[in-house]
Amino acid sequence: MYKVEKNIPIPRKRVKGKTAFLLSLDVGDSFIFTTEKGQRNGVDNWYNLANAAGLKVKIRQVEDDKFRVWRTK
């Protein structure tokens, strides 16, 4: 038999890895990441992670294989 319990709060979701790193940034902070030459999949990954966390970022290529990510909101 199951016991029904009421008004039990749902625990907060644990945030780890790259998402936790993005959440630690203040608006205006930036960082550089590197990709394999000619590949842009890292750019899409950072946009997707930021979007899932409810953040806005801008990403610009600074060298052939380096990109800078700014947190904007």
N, C-alpha and C positions, 0 to 999 in steps of 0.2 A: 504494500500500500504506500502511496505517496502522501507526504504532508504538504499542504499548500501554504506558502509563506507570502506575505504581502509587504510591499514597501521596502524591498531589498534593492539597494542601488546596484546598477551595473558597473563593474570595474572599468576604469579607463583602459583604452587600448594601449598596449606597450609600443613605443616607437623606438626603433633602433636603426643602426646603419646609416645609410646616406640620408634617409628622411630625417633622422634625429640631427644630423649635421646641418641640413637645410634649415630646420627649425631653430637651430642655435644662431643663425645669422640674423643680424639686425638689418633693417632697410638701409640700403646703400653699401653694405658689405659685399665683397666679391672674392672669388677664388679662381684659379686656373686649373683645368684638367687637360690631360693629354689623351689623344686617340691614335690609333694606327693611321698612318698616312693614307689619305683618300677616303676614310670612313667617317660618316657623320652619325652613326648609331648612338654614340655617347651623348650627342646633343639632344636627340629625341628622348633618351633615358632621363636626362636631367629635367627636361620640360615636363615629362610625365610624372616624375617623382614630386616636383614642385606643385603641379596641378592637383595631384592626389592629396597633398598636405594642405591645400588651400592657399598656396603662396603664388606670387607672380615673380617671374625671373626674366631677365634679358640675357641672351647669350650671343657673343660676338667672337669671331675667329681672330686671334692675335698673331698667329704664326701658322705655318703649314699644318702642324699636327697639334696645336694648342688652342684652347678656347677659354674665354673668361666668362664666368657666370656672375651676374649681379642680382641681388634680391631687390625687387622694386616695390613690393607690397606685402 
